[in-house]
Amino acid sequence: MGEVWRLIEDGPAPGEWNMAVDTALLKSAEAGASGPTLRLYGWDRATLSIGYLQKKDGWIDLEYLEKSRIPIVRRPTGGRALVHDDEMTYSVTIPSSSLFYGSLRQIYGMATEAIVKALDNIGVETDAGKARPGSRNSALCHSAKTSFEISLEGRKIVCGAQRRLKSSAIQHGAIALGVDKERILSCFIWGDQKWRKMAEGKIGGLNDFLEKPVSAQEVGQALIKSFEKLYEIEFKKGELTRIERETAGALTG
């Protein structure tokens, strides 16, 4: 089942640019202009992203975000809000021409299996698949867990979201390394403190569970190797095409 994928390794960047690039990759795949792509990237500051249909009013503390200089960006994918900071972020973009194209559930499962294997290889045993009921009273991603999302001792360390067009799909997500719980929780409006307390108990990062902290680069390399071994993928380092860069640039104004 071997296939050649493009590998894009980006450093930290503004949130608006990060989401514009993922959108550009999806558009490129939809147009048949690019093959499957794994992109690894980071954030130049703490940033709140919200799902493409998610509302801000009543859930997000916009005053706190402004005071704390935390930008807010809209993702091209669905899901709940997520504060990005100390993490390794990935996106998998797959056109219908790929051997790995399938339902969103299949693509989600593929990415989850690769992440679980990567974390296992760096000494982290997750409890992927052991979903627990979440809360509908929060806009925070950590407040809900699907069967494909990954946690450690009940704390959600990987959040993911998807988008599907007619002939392409994107799965992207964040593997948390360290977390500032107070900052994360303060980004949201809590109608009841019990909901905030519940969410606090579900937030965590890899380095909360490791004696020796790992870096985003280490996690990224482990993920690359995981995709290679599990799916016989051959990665070729690349970058955005001219059209993809122009598309991303137009989206950021």
C-alpha angles and dihedrals in degrees: 000000000000120000137170116242131186114242119207117186111189129180125227113310139168114286094240090057093046093055092042091054093050089049091049091051091052092049090048092051091047090054091051090242097122141032128230114313135196111200124188119192148149141215128255092216140000105294134180117222123192131196117266092252098033119117123225099205117100096003109055121064097225092176092057091047092053093045092048093043092237110155120221121217134178118235123222086231135066130248134088131306121289133188109223118203128114099024149104109248124199138183127195115198117189128183121207089253090068123101087229097054113119143119119330087252091056093047091046090051092049092053092045093052091050093049093047090051092047092051091046089055091056092048103266119129109199132195095228114171095026095111120183126197112273133201124270088197096080137064089209117114092220091061092073130044127192125201090261098051121096131234140170118219089342095310115119109233100165125052122184141181137184145207129191128196126183096282106011144043139201129205117186134167150155129253105202118221101176130001137206098209096186092054093045095049093044090061090071138064113237118202090193128023090223088068090052090049091049092051092047090059091056098051120096146136135219094253091059086072104037129083090209113043118234126218129229089249092055092050091047093052091048089052092051091052091047092056090046095052100037098045105019090241119167112211123210116192112239145148139225117300118240091258093048091051091048091049092051091046092052091051092055092049 
